[in-house]
Amino acid sequence: IFDKVYGVLESYKIGGTEVLNEGFKENFFRAPTDNDEKGWFLRNDAPSGEWRKLGLDLLVRNVTDVKVNKTATSVDIEVKANFARAGRYITFETTVIYKIFKDGVIDVKVEFDPKLLDNPLTQVDNLPRMGLTLKTQANFENFSWFGRGPQESYVDRKESAIVGLYNGTVDQLFENYILPQENGNKTDTRWAKISNNKNIGLLFKAKGTSTFDVSVHHYTTADLTNAKHTYELNKRKETIINIDFAQSGIGNGSCIQNGPEANYLDKYTLKAVKSILEFTILPSKGGE
């Protein structure tokens, strides 16, 4: 079932089992790391301070158009949306295209169009992330992926994470930092799968030779951002899946007085330019 008002997948059932709690929505923020904050919470002169000034943590999603086209082999849905903090300039526009086949396979294409450099008041060219976030129902605990692992990896921290086939539970893959923050990312991922104990779930496969970043949590980005201690985290029953075109590098030197700007290598920063994320969703029906 697709919701044409909010422009999201509302329901996806496999053999009568509902998988979705909330369909894919665009995501442009990450829970700031120690390096993003320059080692101290809410510093305005840190990269995360720039992101907050832009309102990337409080963006409102505004669906501007939904088109549905039925063909002999599929239903094609195009969703256009823009994003801005209330009362602020538009910071992103997106076009998400779903090509839904009768066997439950869905091709997804997302076109991200950052508008930050179009306005003299939003001249920031180092974004935290561009991607999609989905919530499953409870009890989807088993995660496997073909990409870098088994530990977390990022574009500028991945040499020790070897490409291979890995698996674990959502809880096992959570990196429990003293200060809750972005964690558990898997970069250079070819495919990833979330499932319940009956092996019912969804497999996300990158298009062609492309890859994506992926992570799974029992906490939303907002949960991780707002908690200042691990005991303040309230575990959700749902599983939150992030599939990203990319995240910015995480740098180092968070304890240095001048912060990690000098340690964010420019080639690892996520630039505010048009980008495309493509992948295919395949149903896992148990025993497959």
C-alpha positions as CSV (number, residue, x, y, z in Angstrom):
1,I,0.0,0.0,0.0
2,F,1.3,3.4,-0.9
3,D,0.2,6.7,0.8
4,K,-0.2,9.3,-2.0
5,V,-0.6,12.1,0.5
6,Y,2.6,11.6,2.4
7,G,4.4,10.0,-0.5
8,V,5.6,6.9,1.4
9,L,5.2,3.2,1.4
10,E,2.5,2.6,4.1
11,S,2.4,-1.2,4.1
12,Y,4.4,-4.1,2.8
13,K,3.2,-7.6,3.7
14,I,4.9,-10.9,3.0
15,G,2.8,-13.9,3.5
16,G,0.5,-11.9,5.7
17,T,3.3,-10.6,7.9
18,E,3.5,-6.8,8.0
19,V,7.1,-5.6,7.6
20,L,6.7,-1.8,7.7
21,N,6.1,0.5,10.6
22,E,7.0,3.6,8.5
23,G,8.1,3.7,4.9
24,F,11.3,5.4,3.5
25,K,11.7,9.1,4.2
26,E,14.7,11.3,3.3
27,N,17.3,12.0,6.0
28,F,20.0,14.7,5.9
29,F,21.2,14.7,9.5
30,R,23.2,12.3,11.7
31,A,23.6,12.3,15.5
32,P,26.7,14.4,15.9
33,T,29.9,12.5,16.7
34,D,32.5,13.8,19.2
35,N,34.5,15.0,16.2
36,D,31.4,16.8,14.7
37,E,31.0,18.6,18.0
38,K,34.7,19.3,18.4
39,G,34.7,17.3,21.6
40,W,32.1,19.5,23.4
41,F,28.3,19.5,23.0
42,L,26.6,22.3,21.1
43,R,29.6,24.2,20.0
44,N,28.6,26.7,17.4
45,D,32.0,26.7,15.8
46,A,31.9,23.0,15.1
47,P,30.6,21.3,11.9
48,S,27.5,20.1,13.8
49,G,27.0,23.7,14.8
50,E,26.9,24.7,11.2
51,W,24.4,21.9,10.5
52,R,22.1,23.1,13.3
53,K,22.3,26.7,12.0
54,L,20.9,25.4,8.7
55,G,18.2,23.5,10.6
56,L,19.3,20.1,9.2
57,D,18.2,18.5,12.5
58,L,14.7,20.0,12.2
59,L,13.8,19.8,8.5
60,V,10.1,19.7,7.6
61,R,9.3,17.4,4.7
62,N,6.8,19.0,2.2
63,V,5.5,16.7,-0.6
64,T,4.8,18.8,-3.6
65,D,3.7,16.2,-6.2
66,V,2.9,12.5,-6.5
67,K,2.4,10.9,-9.9
68,V,1.3,7.3,-10.4
69,N,1.7,5.5,-13.7
70,K,0.5,1.9,-14.3
71,T,2.2,-0.1,-17.0
72,A,1.8,-3.7,-18.1
73,T,4.6,-4.9,-15.8
74,S,4.7,-2.4,-12.9
75,V,3.3,0.6,-11.0
76,D,5.6,3.6,-11.2
77,I,5.3,6.3,-8.5
78,E,7.2,9.5,-8.5
79,V,7.3,11.7,-5.3
80,K,8.7,15.2,-5.3
81,A,9.4,17.0,-2.0
82,N,11.3,19.9,-0.6
83,F,12.8,20.3,2.9
84,A,13.3,23.4,5.1
85,R,13.3,24.3,8.7
86,A,10.0,26.1,9.5
87,G,10.3,29.7,8.3
88,R,13.7,29.1,6.6
89,Y,14.9,28.7,3.1
90,I,14.5,25.5,1.2
91,T,17.7,23.4,1.8
92,F,16.9,20.3,-0.3
93,E,14.6,19.1,-3.1
94,T,14.2,15.4,-3.8
95,T,12.6,13.1,-6.4
96,V,12.0,9.6,-5.3
97,I,10.9,7.1,-7.9
98,Y,9.4,3.7,-7.0
99,K,9.0,1.0,-9.6
100,I,6.8,-1.7,-8.0
101,F,6.5,-5.1,-9.7
102,K,3.8,-7.7,-9.1
103,D,6.2,-10.1,-7.3
104,G,6.9,-7.4,-4.6
105,V,10.2,-6.3,-6.0
106,I,10.7,-2.5,-5.9
107,D,13.3,-0.5,-7.7
108,V,14.0,2.8,-5.8
109,K,15.8,5.8,-7.3
110,V,16.4,9.0,-5.2
111,E,17.6,12.2,-6.7
112,F,19.0,14.6,-4.1
113,D,19.2,18.2,-5.0
114,P,20.9,20.4,-2.3
115,K,20.0,24.1,-2.5
116,L,22.4,25.3,0.1
117,L,24.8,26.9,-2.3
118,D,22.0,28.8,-4.1
119,N,21.6,31.1,-1.1
120,P,24.3,33.4,0.4
121,L,22.9,32.6,3.9
122,T,23.4,28.9,3.6
123,Q,26.9,28.5,2.1
124,V,27.9,25.2,3.7
125,D,29.5,22.5,1.6
126,N,30.0,19.8,4.2
127,L,26.8,17.8,4.8
128,P,26.4,15.0,7.4
129,R,24.5,12.6,5.2
130,M,22.1,12.1,2.3
131,G,19.9,9.1,2.5
132,L,16.7,7.3,3.4
133,T,15.3,6.0,6.7
134,L,12.8,3.2,7.2
135,K,11.2,1.7,10.3
136,T,10.1,-2.0,10.5
137,Q,7.7,-3.6,12.8
138,A,9.0,-5.2,16.0
139,N,11.0,-8.5,16.0
140,F,13.0,-7.8,12.9
141,E,16.3,-8.4,14.7
142,N,18.5,-10.3,12.2
143,F,20.8,-8.3,10.0
144,S,23.2,-9.5,7.3
145,W,25.2,-7.6,4.7
146,F,27.8,-8.0,2.0
147,G,30.2,-5.1,2.4
148,R,32.8,-3.9,4.9
149,G,32.7,-5.3,8.4
150,P,32.3,-6.7,10.9
151,Q,32.9,-3.5,12.8
152,E,31.5,-0.1,11.9
153,S,33.1,1.7,8.9
154,Y,33.0,5.1,7.4
155,V,34.4,6.7,4.2
156,D,37.6,7.8,6.1
157,R,37.7,4.9,8.6
158,K,37.5,1.6,6.8
159,E,40.9,0.1,6.0
160,S,40.5,-2.4,8.8
161,A,37.0,-3.4,7.7
162,I,37.3,-6.0,5.0
163,V,34.7,-6.6,2.4
164,G,32.9,-9.8,3.2
165,L,29.6,-11.4,4.2
166,Y,28.6,-10.6,7.8
167,N,25.6,-11.0,10.1
168,G,24.5,-10.1,13.6
169,T,21.5,-8.9,15.6
170,V,20.5,-5.2,15.7
171,D,21.6,-5.0,19.3
172,Q,25.0,-6.6,18.6
173,L,25.8,-4.1,15.9
174,F,25.1,-1.0,18.1
175,E,28.3,0.8,19.1
176,N,27.7,1.9,22.7
177,Y,29.7,5.1,22.9
178,I,29.7,6.9,26.3
179,L,28.1,9.9,24.6
180,P,25.3,8.6,22.3
181,Q,26.1,9.5,18.7
182,E,26.2,8.3,15.1
183,N,27.4,4.7,15.1
184,G,27.3,1.3,13.4
185,N,27.6,2.4,9.8
186,K,28.6,-0.1,7.1
187,T,30.2,1.4,4.1
188,D,30.8,0.0,0.6
189,T,27.7,-2.3,1.0
190,R,26.6,-4.3,-2.0
191,W,23.4,-5.7,-0.3
192,A,21.9,-5.8,3.2
193,K,19.0,-7.8,4.7
194,I,16.7,-7.4,7.7
195,S,14.5,-10.3,8.8
196,N,12.7,-11.9,11.7
197,N,13.3,-15.4,13.1
198,K,11.2,-16.9,10.3
199,N,13.5,-15.3,7.7
200,I,10.7,-13.0,6.5
201,G,12.0,-9.5,5.7
202,L,13.5,-7.3,3.1
203,L,16.7,-7.4,1.1
204,F,18.2,-4.1,-0.2
205,K,20.5,-4.6,-3.2
206,A,22.7,-1.8,-4.7
207,K,22.3,-1.2,-8.5
208,G,25.0,-2.5,-10.8
209,T,28.4,-1.9,-9.4
210,S,27.3,0.9,-7.0
211,T,27.3,0.6,-3.2
212,F,25.6,2.3,-0.3
213,D,26.1,2.9,3.4
214,V,23.7,1.2,5.8
215,S,23.1,1.0,9.5
216,V,20.4,-0.5,11.8
217,H,19.4,0.6,15.3
218,H,16.6,0.5,17.8
219,Y,17.0,4.3,18.1
220,T,16.2,7.1,15.7
221,T,18.7,9.8,14.8
222,A,16.8,12.2,17.1
223,D,17.0,9.6,19.9
224,L,20.8,9.5,19.6
225,T,21.1,13.2,19.2
226,N,19.0,14.2,22.2
227,A,20.5,11.7,24.7
228,K,23.6,12.9,26.5
229,H,24.1,9.7,28.4
230,T,23.5,6.0,27.5
231,Y,21.0,5.6,30.3
232,E,18.8,8.2,28.6
233,L,18.3,6.0,25.5
234,N,15.0,4.3,25.4
235,K,15.1,1.3,23.2
236,R,12.4,1.1,20.5
237,K,10.7,-2.1,19.5
238,E,11.0,-1.1,15.8
239,T,14.2,-1.4,13.8
240,I,15.4,1.7,12.1
241,I,17.3,1.2,8.9
242,N,19.4,3.9,7.3
243,I,20.4,3.5,3.6
244,D,22.6,6.4,2.6
245,F,24.0,7.6,-0.7
246,A,26.9,8.7,1.6
247,Q,27.9,10.2,4.9
248,S,30.6,12.8,5.5
249,G,33.9,11.5,6.9
250,I,34.1,11.5,10.7
251,G,37.6,12.9,11.0
252,N,39.7,12.8,14.2
253,G,41.2,15.1,16.8
254,S,38.0,15.8,18.8
255,C,40.1,16.6,21.9
256,I,42.3,19.2,20.1
257,Q,41.5,22.7,21.1
258,N,41.0,23.9,17.6
259,G,38.7,21.0,16.8
260,P,38.9,18.5,14.0
261,E,38.4,20.8,10.9
262,A,42.1,20.3,10.0
263,N,41.6,16.5,10.3
264,Y,38.5,16.4,8.1
265,L,40.1,15.6,4.8
266,D,38.3,17.4,2.0
267,K,38.1,14.3,-0.2
268,Y,36.0,12.6,2.5
269,T,33.5,15.4,3.0
270,L,30.0,15.0,1.6
271,K,29.5,18.0,-0.8
272,A,26.2,19.8,-1.4
273,V,25.8,18.7,-5.0
274,K,23.2,16.7,-6.9
275,S,23.5,13.0,-6.1
276,I,21.6,9.8,-7.0
277,L,21.0,6.7,-4.8
278,E,19.6,3.6,-6.4
279,F,18.8,0.2,-5.0
280,T,16.3,-2.7,-5.3
281,I,14.0,-4.0,-2.5
282,L,13.4,-7.8,-2.6
283,P,11.1,-9.7,-0.3
284,S,12.6,-12.5,1.8
285,K,9.8,-15.1,2.2
286,G,11.3,-17.5,4.6
287,G,13.9,-20.2,3.7
288,E,15.3,-18.0,1.0
